[in-house]
Amino acid sequence: MTERKPDRQSGLLGGLQATTRAQGRGEPKIGVDEFMSVAERFGFSPATLAKIRAAAEAEDMGEGPFLANYYAKLPETKVQAMERVAREMFGVKYAIALSSGTGALHSAFVAAGVGPGTEVICPAIGFFATAAAVVQSNGVPIFCDVDESLHMDPTKIEALITPRTVAIAPTHVMGGVANMEAIVAVARKHNLRVVEDVAQSCGGTYKGKWVGTWGDLGCFSISAYKIVGGGEGGLLITDEERLWERANGLAECGGLWRPVRFAPPRYEGELYCGTNYRLSELEAAVDVVQLQRMPETVARFRAVKRQVLEGLKTYREITPQLLNDPDGEVGYRVRFSRKPSNWEPRS
Ligand SMILES: Cc1ncc(COP(=O)(O)O)c(C=O)c1O
């Protein structure tokens, strides 16, 4: 009897075999070393890092994570979770998680119709990014004076409105909140959009309503320096689908966000030249936890501020900053103005 040679076709006698699952240990593109690099950034001690590495190496990571919002084989990516939590937290229909507050403002202004030949009324005190995002959108910022609260003075807005004005962009500064009722009233009277810059006051409320939800679009910075934020990020919220779509267009390369990205425009003006302000999955993983903890963080700020103010009851030489809503402000700063004009030294 002649001995049969292994058959490379059939798998009989040691040839190739059909298999239903990948065999062997995965060597993912993003694996344990990348994970450890994140753990190091959290500042764990060398001993703890060694334990984490041992636990991570014991796990077969398969093909490893795909750290992007698109095409991830997950029920919900961290970016999607961030957007869901933002919608639930602020009670709005739409949220976009972005790479920075500046990106959120730029997307919001373009969504609101800012472009060549338009003007946006911005406060005289705030941060560079608000006016810069107007310029980035090819509009012109027009500065409105602030009142003693250091927020946009609603009584000074009307004098600045021209046929070119398309939006008013109040900034809530240093944990404070702007007088949104009065600002929105002026905007509605003149058919203008309101873009709120909430970068410094995430979690603040005016008359019991979150700042960021008074206007047409609310923009937050989710950077390390802010009330919510791990490293660098941003957030945009709105209740209007068309504003959300337009903001997404700017933030997502024109049309990447669409249900069928290569489809022709579904309405006139849907497609235009966008850019990329996508939030990274790693950043979103941190930010989504922080956003959920925001009410707790804000409550702590408020409690500490109350304590400080209670300890200052007897002063009379300085005036505390005017607050548009003392219960609604976040309260991580206590500010005073210089002595009032009727001030006299203590005898
Ligand atoms: C009022 C205000 N608007 C916008 C921004 C810009 O945010 P980001 O640094 O995330 O771009 C900041 C950041 O400091 C800010 O304070």
The ligand as an ORCA input file, in Angstrom:
! r2SCAN-3c Opt
* xyz 0 1
  C     -15.259     82.103     27.162
  C     -14.454     81.116     26.375
  N     -14.833     80.825     25.125
  C     -14.172     79.936     24.379
  C     -13.054     79.293     24.850
  C     -12.306     78.399     23.931
  O     -12.335     77.072     24.325
  P     -11.198     76.049     23.864
  O      -9.953     76.429     24.574
  O     -11.717     74.715     24.282
  O     -11.065     76.179     22.390
  C     -12.612     79.548     26.154
  C     -11.431     78.866     26.675
  O     -10.747     79.313     27.561
  C     -13.333     80.486     26.936
  O     -12.954     80.781     28.176
*
